[in-house]
Amino acid sequence: MSAILSGERVLTELDFARLSRLGDGRLPDDLAAGLAAADLTSSREVPTDVVTMYSQVVIRHGGTGTKQRLTLCYPEDAEPSEGFVSVLSPVGASLLGLRVGATARWQTPHGDERCATIESILFQPEASGDYTL
């Protein structure tokens, strides 16, 4: 569903390496496409307005305008009811590498299209000096 353009997403080299090994290389199509098209940078140089792994973000859902706080995580740490969304989920894959102000788009398991704007990043590991999380 999502057309990912080069330059649209920025990933740290560490996130790219870890995600490339995730699921024995059997990644959801949208995530695999995002990895292939992403611009890579070092953890020390990633802009602070980019969603990286374990970033906590506030999104505003299109249509309803409701805000939600989410933390992007690996599947083993996912707790959707607590706001921890897996990078393998449609919403998680759509957020990875986008900047504040960008609109993430995804399809629900039932095929419904959804979108949300990234309002802010409350926490980004790299911005706090954690380059290994």
N, C-alpha and C positions, 0 to 999 in steps of 0.2 A: 504494500500500500504506500509506503513512504518512499519518495524519490530522494535519495541522499546525494547531495552535490559535494564535490571536493571543496574544502574550505568551510563547509557548513559546520563540521565537527572537529574538535581538537581533543586529542587523547594524549595522556602521558605515555611515554615508552613503557613504563612499568605496568600501567593498566592494560595497554595493548598486549604485552607479553603474557600477562596472567589470563586475560580474556581469550587469547588465541588458544591457550591450552585447556580452557574450561570445556567440560562436556566432551572430552576426547575429540574435539574438533567438530562436533555436531551442534552448531549454534543455530538459533532461530535465524531465518533468512534476513530479517531486518537488522539484527545485530551483526551478522556476518558482513552485510553490505556496508554498514556503518564503520566497521573495522577496516574494510578494504579502502574506503574513501576518505578516512580521517587524516587530518594533518597531525603528525606526531611531534611532541616536544618533550623536553626533560621535565621531571617533576619540579625542579627548582625554577623553571621558566614558564610553567603553565599560568596563564592569566587567572586572576582570582575570581573572575566572573564566569568561569567554565565549570560545568558539572562534571566532577570526577567521581571515582568510586569512593563511597562513604561520605559524599557530600550530602548535607541536609539542605533541602530546598523548600521554598514556598511556591506552589503553583496555583494559578487561577484557571479554573475549568471554563472552557468555552461554552457558551449557551447559558449555563447557570450562574457563572461568575463566582461560585463558591471557591474559597481558598482551602488548600490542604498542605500540610507539612509532610514531606517524605524524605527518607534517607535511602539513597541508592546503595545496594549491597550485593554480595555474592549469595547464591541460592541457599547455602547452609545457614546464613544469618537472617533470612527473610522471615518477617513477622508482619504480614500485611495489616493486621488489625492494630498494630502498634506503629504503623507508618514506615516500616522497613520493607522496601520493595526490591525484589530480585532483578538484577540486570537481565535475566533471561525472560522476564515478564514483558508483555507488550509495552506497558508504560515505562518500565525501567529501561528497556532498550532504546525507547524513543527519547529519553532524557539525556542519556550519556553523551558527553562531549558538546552539548549545546551551551550557549551563553545566556546570561540574564537578558530577558526581553524577547528571546526566541520562542517560537511556538512549537511544542512537541505534538506529534500526531501519531495515533496508533489505532488498531482495531481491537475490540474486545473479543474474547473467545466466541461470542455469538455473532461476530461479524459487523457489529456496530462501530462506526467511526467516531473517535473522540479526539479532542485536542485540549491543550492547556498551555498557558503562557508561563514561563519561568519568571516569577515576580522578584525573587531574591535568593541568594545563597546565604544561609545562616552559618554554615560551617563547611569549609573545604579543607581536608587534611593537609594538603600542600601549602595552603596559605598560613596554616598554623605551624609550619615547619616539619610536619610529619611526611616524609617522602617514602615511607615503607609500608604504610597501612594497607 
